[in-house]
Amino acid sequence: MSRRNESIRVLYSFPHKLGADRICTTAWQQVNGLSAAGAEVLVCPGALSRPVSSNIRVRPTLARGKIRIPYKILGSMRAFALHDYIVSRRLEKMVGEVDIVHTWPSGALRTLKTAARLGIPALLERPNAHTRFAYEVVQKECERLGIVLPPNHEHAFKEDVLIKEEAEYELAYRLLCPSDFVARTFLDRGFAQEKIARHQYGFDEKVYYPGHAAREDRTGLSMLFVGGCAPRKGLHYALQAWLQSEAHSDGKFLIAGAFVPGYAEKLAPMLDHPSVHVLGHRNDVSELMRNSDVLILPSIEEGSALVTSEAQGSGCVLLVSEAAGAICKHMESALVHRVGDVQTLTQHINMLHQDRALLERMRESALRKIPEITWTAAGVKLLEVYRATIAAKHGENRQ
């Protein structure tokens, strides 16, 4: 099957509602970016929440017209399994029409098995670290803080999810890892380097863009945290570092996001400091970023936090942990610290507080990199990964 100079034909399987929030937006941006890069995309979502580019074919599995199978009534795992079954049956009938299959976690077992039997390379998206690793480090951090996650929280331990996803890891021809951190959580558990495919996520430059207000005359550092306020995101480390730094004396720390039960209570003494402003869930995140100097994200575990690219596109300098999966370079466009290293994070805050020229140089460096971290760039990168994966599979078949 030699189609070197022709478009790559991808069957993109997504068991959720394509175009909804969080990973559903990530997948929506991916398929549009792939199409823009020149791929022929057939996307099979559970349901479609907003339109995709006109040249993308869409065949939902759990919806027809306005009629949808309700995920809540069926249950997520059963809904994902039904989606997977339908996609695998469709793939059976498409031999010779698909060059590569792109799947997402918890809804890929049958599809991956079918692709392997038909000799079609199949990728498994890893929007997060190895699930066992994620469960373990989050549980450990929660125990250290005395927090119990709600049973339905995505990072509360679920044995059925873990068993299914670990089976998917083994069946996938390649694991799509959006950051070096994610890749390392698989390599550390014995996965071969050749099974790892590095790609990246992006941001929407039409929504996230820098403001035009002068920054030189600002007094005090404006630091922003955006995301779910849970131990996994390391907000407690950010608060400790902020209050240990010199910046809290005349600066402000804005926190945009909803708290998991019990977490705000544990952090109450720090949250009550007059320099700390708890905003709750916000719909004006892009504006908050344009008016902030720094985005802080000291995560203990991530995939590749979209908020980091959105912040850079908006003109924020990043203060992030090595687990945040940010597309950045330490001391060039960001300051990166080891997970849980509050002392170094405090030093980084002080550096930017004391040296506005350094802050501005880093901001300008990040802005120059914008074309490299958009969803358009991510689509081109993903298509390159597809081509390399197909070539590797064909090479194996010839041996």
C-alpha positions in Angstrom: 0.0 0.0 0.0 2.2 2.8 -1.3 0.6 6.3 -1.2 3.6 8.3 -0.3 2.5 11.4 -2.3 -1.1 11.2 -1.4 -3.1 12.4 1.6 -3.0 10.3 4.8 -6.4 8.8 5.4 -7.2 8.7 9.1 -10.0 7.1 11.0 -10.2 9.2 14.2 -12.2 7.5 17.0 -13.3 9.7 19.9 -15.7 8.2 22.4 -16.9 11.5 24.0 -18.8 14.5 22.7 -16.5 16.1 20.2 -16.3 19.9 20.6 -17.6 20.0 24.2 -15.2 21.2 27.0 -11.8 19.9 28.1 -10.4 16.9 26.2 -13.5 17.2 23.9 -12.1 20.6 22.8 -8.6 19.1 22.4 -9.9 16.4 20.1 -12.0 19.0 18.1 -8.9 21.1 17.6 -6.9 18.1 16.6 -9.2 17.0 13.8 -9.5 20.5 12.4 -5.7 20.9 12.6 -5.2 17.6 10.8 -7.6 18.6 8.0 -5.9 21.9 7.6 -2.5 20.1 7.4 -3.8 18.0 4.5 -5.1 14.8 6.1 -8.3 13.1 4.9 -10.2 12.7 8.2 -13.1 10.5 9.0 -14.0 11.3 12.6 -16.2 8.9 14.6 -17.2 10.7 17.8 -19.7 9.5 20.3 -21.6 12.7 19.5 -20.8 16.0 17.9 -21.2 19.1 20.0 -20.1 21.7 17.4 -19.4 21.6 13.7 -16.0 20.7 12.3 -14.4 21.8 9.1 -16.6 21.1 6.1 -14.1 18.7 4.5 -14.1 16.4 7.5 -16.4 13.4 7.4 -18.3 12.8 10.6 -20.0 9.6 11.6 -21.2 9.7 15.2 -21.6 6.4 17.0 -24.0 7.3 19.9 -26.1 9.8 18.1 -28.2 10.2 14.9 -29.5 13.6 14.1 -30.8 15.2 17.3 -31.3 11.8 19.0 -28.4 10.8 21.4 -27.8 7.9 23.6 -27.5 9.5 27.1 -24.1 8.8 28.6 -25.4 9.3 32.1 -28.1 6.7 31.8 -25.9 4.1 30.0 -22.9 4.8 32.1 -19.6 6.1 30.8 -17.7 2.8 30.5 -20.6 1.1 28.8 -21.1 4.0 26.4 -17.4 3.9 25.6 -17.5 0.2 25.0 -20.5 0.5 22.7 -18.7 3.3 20.8 -15.6 1.1 20.5 -17.7 -1.9 19.2 -19.3 0.3 16.5 -16.0 1.8 15.3 -14.3 -1.6 15.2 -17.2 -2.9 13.0 -16.9 0.1 10.7 -13.1 -0.5 10.4 -13.7 -4.1 9.3 -15.5 -2.8 6.3 -12.9 -0.1 5.4 -9.8 -2.2 4.5 -7.8 -0.3 1.9 -9.6 2.9 2.8 -7.7 3.8 6.0 -4.0 4.4 6.4 -3.9 4.9 10.2 -6.3 4.8 13.2 -6.2 7.4 16.0 -8.0 6.3 19.2 -8.7 7.7 22.7 -8.5 6.0 26.1 -11.2 3.8 27.5 -12.9 3.4 24.2 -10.3 1.7 22.0 -9.9 -2.0 22.9 -11.8 -3.6 20.1 -10.7 -1.0 17.6 -7.0 -1.6 18.4 -7.4 -5.3 18.1 -9.2 -5.0 14.8 -6.6 -2.6 13.4 -3.8 -5.0 14.5 -5.4 -7.9 12.8 -5.9 -5.9 9.6 -2.3 -4.6 9.6 -3.3 -1.0 10.1 -1.1 1.1 12.5 -3.2 2.4 15.4 -2.3 5.2 17.8 -3.6 5.7 21.3 -3.9 9.3 22.5 -2.4 9.8 25.9 -3.8 13.2 27.1 -2.4 12.4 30.6 0.5 10.5 32.2 0.4 6.7 32.6 -2.9 6.1 34.5 -1.4 4.0 37.2 1.3 6.6 37.8 -1.3 9.4 37.9 -3.5 7.5 40.4 -0.5 6.8 42.6 1.0 10.2 42.8 -2.3 12.0 43.2 -3.3 9.6 46.0 0.0 10.1 47.8 -0.4 13.9 47.6 -4.0 13.7 48.8 -3.0 11.6 51.8 -0.2 14.0 52.6 -2.7 16.9 52.6 -5.5 15.0 54.3 -7.8 15.3 51.3 -10.2 12.6 50.0 -11.2 13.1 46.4 -14.9 12.5 45.5 -15.4 9.0 44.1 -16.4 10.4 40.7 -13.3 12.6 40.4 -11.2 11.7 37.3 -8.2 11.0 39.5 -9.9 9.0 42.2 -8.7 5.4 41.8 -11.0 3.3 39.5 -9.8 -0.3 39.0 -12.0 -0.9 36.0 -10.6 2.1 34.2 -7.0 1.2 35.0 -7.4 -2.4 33.8 -8.9 -1.3 30.5 -6.5 1.5 29.8 -3.4 -0.7 30.6 -4.8 -3.3 28.1 -5.1 -0.5 25.5 -1.5 0.5 26.1 -0.3 -2.9 25.2 -2.5 -3.2 22.1 -1.6 0.2 20.6 1.1 0.3 17.9 2.2 3.7 19.2 1.3 5.8 22.3 0.8 9.5 21.4 2.5 11.5 24.2 2.1 15.3 24.2 5.0 16.0 26.5 8.3 14.5 27.6 6.9 14.1 31.1 4.1 11.8 29.8 6.5 9.8 27.7 8.8 9.3 30.7 5.9 7.9 32.8 5.7 5.1 30.2 9.4 4.6 29.7 9.9 4.3 33.4 7.4 1.4 33.4 9.3 -0.5 30.8 7.7 0.6 27.5 10.0 0.6 24.6 11.2 3.9 23.2 9.9 3.0 19.7 6.4 2.6 21.1 6.4 6.3 22.1 5.3 8.9 19.5 5.8 12.5 20.6 3.4 15.1 19.3 2.0 18.3 20.9 -1.1 20.2 21.7 -1.8 23.9 20.8 -3.9 26.9 21.5 -6.3 29.1 19.6 -4.6 32.4 18.8 -7.9 34.0 17.9 -9.0 33.7 21.5 -5.7 34.0 23.3 -3.5 36.9 22.2 -1.4 39.6 24.0 -2.8 42.9 25.1 -1.5 46.2 24.1 -1.4 48.0 27.4 2.1 49.2 28.5 3.7 46.9 31.1 6.8 48.8 32.1 4.9 51.1 34.5 3.1 48.4 36.4 3.9 48.1 40.1 3.8 44.7 41.7 3.8 41.3 40.1 0.5 39.9 38.9 0.5 36.1 39.1 -2.4 33.9 37.8 -3.4 30.3 38.4 -6.0 28.8 36.1 -7.4 25.3 36.4 -9.2 22.9 38.6 -8.2 23.6 42.2 -7.1 20.2 43.3 -3.9 18.7 44.9 -2.9 17.4 41.4 -2.4 21.0 40.2 -0.1 21.9 43.0 -1.9 25.1 44.1 -0.8 24.6 47.6 2.8 24.8 46.4 2.1 28.0 44.5 0.5 29.6 47.6 3.5 28.6 49.8 6.0 30.0 47.3 4.0 33.2 46.8 3.7 34.0 50.5 7.4 33.2 51.0 8.4 35.5 48.2 8.9 39.2 48.2 6.3 39.6 45.5 3.3 39.2 47.8 4.1 42.5 49.6 2.8 44.6 46.7 1.6 42.1 44.1 -1.5 40.0 43.6 -2.1 36.3 43.1 -5.3 35.5 41.2 -6.8 32.0 41.4 -9.4 31.1 38.7 -11.0 27.7 39.1 -13.3 25.7 41.3 -12.1 23.8 44.3 -12.6 20.1 45.1 -14.3 19.5 48.4 -12.0 20.0 51.4 -9.1 21.6 49.6 -10.0 25.2 50.1 -10.5 24.5 53.8 -7.0 23.0 54.1 -5.6 26.1 52.4 -7.7 28.7 54.1 -5.0 30.5 56.1 -3.1 31.1 52.8 -6.2 31.9 50.7 -7.2 34.5 53.3 -4.0 36.6 52.7 -5.0 40.0 51.3 -2.7 39.5 48.2 -4.6 36.3 47.2 -7.8 36.7 45.3 -10.0 33.6 44.8 -12.1 34.2 41.7 -13.9 30.9 41.2 -14.7 29.5 37.8 -14.3 32.2 35.2 -15.4 32.6 31.6 -12.9 35.5 30.9 -9.7 33.5 31.3 -8.2 35.1 28.1 -8.7 38.6 29.5 -7.2 37.6 32.9 -4.2 36.2 31.1 -3.7 39.4 29.1 -3.7 41.4 32.3 -1.3 39.1 34.2 2.5 39.0 34.2 2.9 35.3 35.1 1.0 32.1 34.9 1.9 29.6 37.6 1.2 25.9 37.4 3.3 23.7 39.8 1.5 20.5 38.9 2.6 17.1 40.2 1.1 15.3 37.2 -0.3 16.5 33.8 -0.5 15.6 30.2 0.4 18.8 28.5 -1.6 21.6 30.2 -3.3 23.6 27.4 -3.4 26.6 29.7 0.3 27.0 29.5 0.3 27.6 25.7 -2.8 29.8 26.1 -1.0 31.9 28.6 2.1 32.2 26.5 0.0 33.3 23.6 -1.6 35.9 25.9 1.8 37.4 27.0 2.3 35.6 30.3 5.6 34.2 31.4 5.4 30.7 32.7 6.3 29.5 36.2 5.7 25.8 35.9 6.8 22.4 37.2 8.5 19.9 34.9 5.3 17.9 35.1 3.2 20.6 33.5 4.1 19.5 30.0 4.5 23.1 28.8 6.1 23.8 25.4 8.8 26.1 26.7 12.5 26.4 27.5 13.8 27.2 31.0 15.4 30.7 31.4 14.3 31.6 27.8 10.6 31.8 27.8 9.8 30.3 31.2 11.1 29.2 34.6 10.8 25.5 35.3 11.1 23.8 38.7 11.1 20.2 39.9 7.8 18.9 41.2 7.2 20.0 44.8 10.4 22.3 45.0 8.9 25.2 46.8 12.3 26.8 47.5 13.2 27.0 43.8 9.7 28.2 42.9 10.0 31.0 45.5 13.3 32.0 44.0 11.7 32.1 40.5 8.9 34.4 41.7 11.5 36.6 43.3 13.6 36.8 40.1 10.6 38.1 38.1 9.5 40.4 40.9 12.9 42.0 41.2 13.8 42.1 37.5 11.1 43.6 35.3 13.6 43.6 32.4 14.0 39.8 32.7 10.3 39.4 32.8 9.9 41.4 29.6 12.7 39.5 27.8 11.0 36.2 28.7 7.6 37.5 27.6 9.0 38.6 24.2 10.7 35.3 23.8 7.5 33.4 24.4 5.6 35.7 22.0 8.1 34.9 19.2 7.4 31.2 19.6 3.6 31.6 19.1 3.6 30.2 15.5 5.2 27.0 16.9 2.5 26.3 19.5 -0.8 26.9 17.8 -3.3 24.2 16.9 -2.3 24.7 13.3 1.3 23.8 14.2 0.1 20.9 16.3 -1.9 19.5 13.3 1.3 19.6 11.1 3.3 17.9 13.8 0.6 15.2 14.3 0.5 14.5 10.5 4.3 14.1 10.6 3.8 11.5 13.3 1.3 9.7 11.2 3.6 9.5 8.3 6.5 8.2 10.4 4.2 5.6 12.0 2.9 4.4 8.7 6.5 4.1 7.3 7.6 2.2 10.4 4.7 -0.2 10.0 5.3 -0.8 6.3 9.0 -1.4 7.1 8.0 -4.1 9.6 5.7 -5.7 7.0 8.5 -5.9 4.4 10.9 -7.7 6.8 
